Amino acid sequence: MSHQLVDAVEKSCLKTQVPQFNVGDTVDVSTRIIEGDKERLQTFTGTVIARRGRGINEMVTVRRIVNNEGVERVFPLHSPFIAGVSVRSSGRTRRAKLYYLRQRVGKATRLAEKRRVTVAADVPAEAAAQPAAAN
């Protein structure tokens, strides 16, 4: 009974517009900063090195290099202070956690970009499905 009650309360706090991104992607995380009576957005751009948790407890760790110093921030995805997450590029990875990037510096921190195949919208479906005629 209490498990269902907790799920119901958590469901009301979940965001509906969470973008699809994975570990290795370069993302822009916009956070709401409240200074006195003013509110502004601050963007943190970096590589996603970890995702953990699920539901209301889902967290994302984003890492970037500032002045030759590594900076990591952990963001709760469903927090009201997170205005949005946008994906800049997708990196190809073979691991779920990229903690090994902490020991890397310079060009060694780059990840290979994941290429996405898109189908041309101009080509009709029948022409794309038929094989080319042999001469």
C-alpha positions as CSV (number, residue, x, y, z in Angstrom):
1,M,0.0,0.0,0.0
2,S,2.7,2.5,0.9
3,H,4.7,1.6,-2.2
4,Q,1.7,2.6,-4.4
5,L,1.3,5.8,-2.4
6,V,5.0,6.7,-2.9
7,D,4.7,6.0,-6.6
8,A,1.6,8.2,-6.9
9,V,3.4,11.1,-5.2
10,E,6.5,10.7,-7.3
11,K,4.5,10.4,-10.6
12,S,3.0,13.9,-10.0
13,C,6.6,15.4,-9.7
14,L,8.1,13.7,-12.8
15,K,8.8,15.9,-15.8
16,T,7.2,14.9,-19.0
17,Q,9.7,16.5,-21.4
18,V,13.0,14.8,-20.7
19,P,15.1,14.5,-23.8
20,Q,16.7,11.2,-24.8
21,F,20.4,11.2,-24.2
22,N,23.0,8.6,-23.2
23,V,26.4,8.4,-21.5
24,G,29.1,9.9,-23.8
25,D,26.8,12.6,-25.2
26,T,27.8,16.3,-25.0
27,V,24.9,18.2,-23.4
28,D,23.8,21.7,-22.3
29,V,22.1,21.6,-19.0
30,S,20.2,24.9,-18.2
31,T,19.7,25.5,-14.5
32,R,17.6,28.2,-12.9
33,I,19.6,30.5,-10.6
34,I,17.7,32.6,-8.1
35,E,19.5,35.7,-7.0
36,G,17.4,37.8,-4.6
37,D,14.1,38.4,-6.4
38,K,15.6,37.8,-9.9
39,E,15.8,34.5,-11.7
40,R,18.2,33.7,-14.6
41,L,19.3,30.6,-16.5
42,Q,22.9,29.3,-16.4
43,T,24.1,26.7,-18.9
44,F,26.6,24.0,-18.0
45,T,28.0,22.3,-21.1
46,G,29.9,19.0,-20.8
47,T,30.1,15.3,-21.4
48,V,27.7,12.9,-19.6
49,I,29.9,10.5,-17.7
50,A,27.3,8.7,-15.6
51,R,23.5,8.2,-15.3
52,R,22.1,6.5,-12.2
53,G,18.8,6.1,-10.5
54,R,15.4,6.0,-12.0
55,G,12.1,7.8,-11.7
56,I,12.3,10.9,-9.4
57,N,15.8,9.8,-8.2
58,E,17.5,9.9,-11.6
59,M,20.8,11.7,-11.6
60,V,23.2,12.7,-14.4
61,T,26.9,13.5,-13.9
62,V,28.3,16.0,-16.4
63,R,32.0,16.7,-16.7
64,R,33.9,19.5,-18.4
65,I,37.3,21.1,-18.3
66,V,37.6,24.7,-17.1
67,N,41.1,26.4,-16.9
68,N,42.8,23.0,-17.2
69,E,40.8,21.8,-14.2
70,G,38.1,19.1,-14.4
71,V,34.7,20.2,-13.1
72,E,31.9,17.7,-12.5
73,R,28.3,18.5,-11.5
74,V,25.6,16.1,-10.6
75,F,22.1,17.1,-11.7
76,P,18.8,15.6,-10.6
77,L,16.9,15.3,-13.9
78,H,13.4,15.9,-12.5
79,S,14.4,18.9,-10.3
80,P,12.4,22.0,-10.8
81,F,15.7,24.0,-11.0
82,I,16.7,22.2,-14.2
83,A,15.1,24.2,-17.0
84,G,16.1,21.9,-19.8
85,V,18.7,19.5,-21.2
86,S,19.7,19.8,-24.9
87,V,22.0,17.3,-26.7
88,R,24.8,18.9,-28.7
89,S,26.5,15.7,-30.0
90,S,26.5,12.0,-29.4
91,G,29.6,10.1,-28.4
92,R,30.2,6.5,-29.1
93,T,31.0,4.5,-25.9
94,R,31.3,0.9,-24.8
95,R,30.8,1.5,-21.1
96,A,28.0,2.6,-18.9
97,K,30.2,4.9,-16.7
98,L,33.0,7.0,-18.2
99,Y,35.0,7.5,-14.9
100,Y,38.2,6.8,-16.8
101,L,38.0,10.3,-18.4
102,R,39.0,11.7,-15.0
103,Q,42.6,10.6,-15.6
104,R,42.7,11.8,-19.1
105,V,43.8,15.3,-20.2
106,G,43.7,17.2,-23.5
107,K,42.8,15.3,-26.7
108,A,42.6,12.0,-24.8
109,T,39.2,13.1,-23.4
110,R,37.6,13.2,-26.8
111,L,35.1,10.5,-27.8
112,A,34.3,9.3,-31.2
113,E,31.1,10.8,-32.6
114,K,28.2,8.5,-33.1
115,R,26.9,8.8,-36.6
116,R,23.2,8.7,-37.1
117,V,21.8,7.3,-40.3
118,T,18.8,9.2,-41.7
119,V,16.5,8.1,-44.5
120,A,16.0,10.6,-47.3
121,A,12.5,12.0,-47.2
122,D,12.4,12.8,-50.9
123,V,12.7,9.2,-52.1
124,P,9.3,7.4,-52.4
125,A,9.0,4.3,-50.3
126,E,8.4,2.1,-53.5
127,A,11.5,3.3,-55.2
128,A,13.6,2.7,-52.1
129,A,12.3,-0.8,-51.7
130,Q,12.9,-2.0,-55.3
131,P,16.4,-3.2,-56.2
132,A,18.2,-1.4,-59.0
133,A,17.6,-3.0,-62.5
134,A,20.6,-4.9,-63.8
135,N,21.9,-3.8,-67.2
